Amino acid sequence: QVQLVESGGGLVQPGGSLRLSCAAPQSIFSISVMGWYRQAPGKQRELVADIFSRGNTNYADSVKGRFTISRDNAKNTVYLQMNSLKSEDTAVYYCNAHQPLLGYNYWGQGTQVTVSS
């Protein structure tokens, strides 16, 4: 069983910042596409950002310029730095590791991010 261990969620005021972290097993991290998804109440889970093993990144339009995804291959950890947070960023954020060429797709347990005054 592959475990992705997330941390860093919480309550923050609008305009504030949070950093999410997700640690993955060394055996898969360097070859995986690592991503962050989120799911707000009553909505479908959506991609926030992902990063390929060589560092290429993709972002949802709604977070471009505010969020930054990065990965530390030495620590087997992917980060999501979230700045200028808005109330509409409130959701459960899930870490994801997948590699289509090898046919696996793993999820973390989710971490709650609440943006409210």
KEKE-3310 file (N, C-alpha, C; in steps of 0.2 Angstrom, whole numbers, plus 5000, padded with zeros to 4 digits):
npx = (5004:5004:5008:5004:5008:5001:5003:5000:4988:4974:4967:4965:4966:4958:4969:4980:4993:4998:5007:5007:5012:5018:5023:5031:5033:5050:5053:5044:5043:5053:5049:5037:5022:5018:5005:4993:4976:4959:4944:4929:4915:4901:4906:4915:4931:4945:4960:4973:4987:5001:5017:5030:5042:5054:5052:5043:5028:5010:4996:4980:4969:4963:4972:4984:4998:4996:4998:5011:5019:5031:5045:5055:5067:5076:5071:5059:5047:5033:5028:5015:5014:5004:4998:4990:4977:4960:4942:4936:4946:4944:4943:4945:4961:4970:4984:4992:5000:5005:5008:5006:5013:5016:5005:4999:4991:4990:4983:4983:4977:4970:4969:4962:4959:4954:4948:4945:4938)
npy = (4994:5010:5025:5042:5056:5070:5087:5103:5110:5121:5135:5151:5168:5178:5183:5179:5166:5149:5134:5118:5102:5086:5070:5056:5039:5034:5025:5028:5041:5049:5046:5049:5059:5072:5079:5092:5092:5098:5098:5106:5108:5100:5101:5095:5086:5094:5098:5107:5110:5102:5093:5088:5075:5081:5094:5102:5111:5113:5123:5127:5139:5147:5148:5153:5163:5164:5153:5141:5126:5114:5103:5092:5082:5075:5075:5068:5075:5085:5101:5114:5130:5143:5158:5174:5170:5166:5166:5157:5147:5138:5122:5104:5098:5087:5076:5069:5056:5049:5039:5037:5028:5017:5014:5017:5026:5036:5042:5055:5057:5069:5086:5099:5115:5131:5146:5161:5175)
npz = (5000:4995:5003:5003:5012:5018:5024:5032:5030:5035:5044:5037:5035:5022:5009:5015:5017:5014:5016:5008:5011:5004:5006:4998:4994:4992:4982:4971:4969:4961:4948:4947:4941:4951:4960:4965:4970:4972:4982:4984:4994:4987:4974:4960:4961:4957:4947:4954:4952:4944:4943:4933:4933:4928:4931:4924:4924:4928:4929:4936:4929:4939:4949:4945:4946:4959:4966:4969:4963:4968:4969:4979:4976:4983:4996:4993:4992:4988:4986:4989:4988:4993:4990:4993:4996:4993:4998:4989:4988:4997:5002:5002:5000:4990:4988:4974:4966:4951:4937:4921:4912:4919:4925:4938:4951:4964:4980:4992:5009:5011:5015:5025:5019:5024:5020:5028:5036)
capx = (5000:5007:5005:5006:5007:5000:5002:5000:4982:4972:4962:4969:4962:4959:4975:4985:4997:4999:5011:5005:5018:5016:5029:5029:5039:5056:5052:5040:5043:5056:5047:5029:5019:5015:5000:4988:4969:4955:4937:4925:4908:4896:4909:4920:4938:4949:4967:4976:4993:5005:5023:5033:5049:5059:5050:5037:5022:5004:4991:4973:4969:4961:4977:4990:5001:4996:5001:5017:5021:5038:5046:5062:5068:5080:5066:5053:5042:5030:5025:5011:5014:4998:4998:4984:4972:4953:4937:4935:4951:4942:4942:4950:4967:4973:4990:4992:5006:5003:5013:5002:5016:5017:4998:4997:4988:4989:4980:4983:4970:4967:4970:4957:4961:4949:4950:4939:4939)
capy = (5000:5016:5031:5049:5059:5077:5091:5110:5114:5125:5141:5157:5174:5180:5187:5175:5161:5142:5129:5111:5097:5079:5065:5050:5034:5035:5020:5030:5049:5052:5044:5051:5066:5074:5085:5094:5093:5100:5097:5110:5105:5100:5102:5089:5086:5098:5099:5113:5110:5096:5094:5082:5073:5086:5100:5105:5112:5115:5126:5129:5146:5151:5149:5155:5169:5164:5146:5138:5119:5113:5096:5091:5075:5073:5073:5064:5079:5090:5107:5119:5137:5146:5165:5178:5165:5168:5161:5152:5142:5134:5115:5098:5097:5080:5075:5064:5053:5045:5038:5033:5023:5012:5012:5018:5033:5036:5048:5056:5057:5075:5091:5104:5122:5135:5154:5164:5180)
capz = (5000:4995:5007:5002:5018:5017:5030:5031:5029:5041:5043:5036:5032:5015:5007:5018:5014:5017:5012:5009:5009:5003:5006:4995:4995:4987:4976:4966:4969:4956:4942:4947:4941:4957:4959:4970:4968:4978:4981:4988:4995:4982:4968:4958:4962:4951:4947:4956:4949:4944:4941:4931:4936:4926:4933:4920:4929:4925:4935:4935:4928:4945:4954:4941:4949:4966:4969:4966:4965:4968:4971:4981:4974:4988:5001:4991:4994:4984:4990:4986:4991:4991:4992:4991:4996:4993:5001:4985:4988:5003:5000:5004:4995:4990:4985:4970:4962:4946:4931:4916:4908:4924:4927:4945:4953:4971:4983:4999:5013:5010:5021:5024:5019:5025:5020:5030:5041)
cpx = (5004:5004:5008:5004:5007:5001:5002:4994:4980:4968:4967:4964:4963:4965:4981:4989:4997:5003:5009:5012:5015:5022:5027:5035:5044:5056:5048:5041:5046:5053:5039:5028:5016:5010:4996:4981:4965:4948:4933:4918:4903:4899:4913:4927:4941:4956:4969:4982:4997:5012:5026:5040:5054:5057:5045:5031:5016:4999:4984:4973:4967:4966:4984:4992:5000:4999:5007:5018:5028:5039:5054:5063:5072:5076:5060:5047:5040:5027:5020:5011:5008:4998:4992:4978:4965:4948:4936:4940:4949:4940:4946:4955:4970:4979:4989:4998:5003:5009:5009:5006:5017:5010:4996:4995:4986:4986:4982:4977:4967:4968:4965:4961:4955:4951:4944:4941:4935)
cpy = (5006:5022:5037:5053:5067:5081:5099:5114:5117:5130:5147:5162:5175:5185:5183:5170:5154:5138:5122:5107:5090:5075:5059:5045:5035:5031:5023:5038:5051:5051:5046:5058:5067:5080:5086:5095:5095:5099:5101:5106:5106:5101:5095:5091:5089:5098:5106:5115:5104:5098:5088:5081:5078:5093:5104:5106:5114:5118:5127:5136:5150:5152:5152:5162:5169:5158:5144:5131:5118:5106:5096:5084:5071:5071:5070:5068:5084:5095:5111:5125:5141:5153:5168:5174:5169:5164:5156:5146:5137:5127:5110:5097:5090:5080:5069:5062:5048:5044:5034:5027:5017:5010:5013:5025:5032:5043:5049:5056:5063:5080:5097:5111:5127:5143:5158:5170:5179)
cpz = (5000:4998:5005:5009:5018:5024:5027:5030:5036:5039:5042:5033:5025:5014:5011:5014:5018:5013:5013:5007:5008:5002:5003:4995:4990:4981:4970:4965:4963:4949:4941:4944:4947:4956:4965:4967:4974:4976:4986:4989:4989:4975:4967:4960:4956:4952:4949:4952:4949:4942:4939:4934:4934:4927:4930:4925:4925:4931:4932:4934:4934:4950:4951:4944:4956:4970:4965:4968:4964:4971:4973:4981:4980:4995:4999:4993:4989:4988:4986:4990:4988:4994:4990:4991:4997:4996:4996:4984:4994:5000:5003:4999:4996:4986:4980:4967:4957:4940:4926:4913:4913:4927:4934:4946:4960:4974:4990:5003:5013:5016:5019:5024:5019:5025:5022:5035:5047)
residu = (GLN:VAL:GLN:LEU:VAL:GLU:SER:GLY:GLY:GLY:LEU:VAL:GLN:PRO:GLY:GLY:SER:LEU:ARG:LEU:SER:CYS:ALA:ALA:PRO:GLN:SER:ILE:PHE:SER:ILE:SER:VAL:MET:GLY:TRP:TYR:ARG:GLN:ALA:PRO:GLY:LYS:GLN:ARG:GLU:LEU:VAL:ALA:ASP:ILE:PHE:SER:ARG:GLY:ASN:THR:ASN:TYR:ALA:ASP:SER:VAL:LYS:GLY:ARG:PHE:THR:ILE:SER:ARG:ASP:ASN:ALA:LYS:ASN:THR:VAL:TYR:LEU:GLN:MET:ASN:SER:LEU:LYS:SER:GLU:ASP:THR:ALA:VAL:TYR:TYR:CYS:ASN:ALA:HIS:GLN:PRO:LEU:LEU:GLY:TYR:ASN:TYR:TRP:GLY:GLN:GLY:THR:GLN:VAL:THR:VAL:SER:SER)
# end
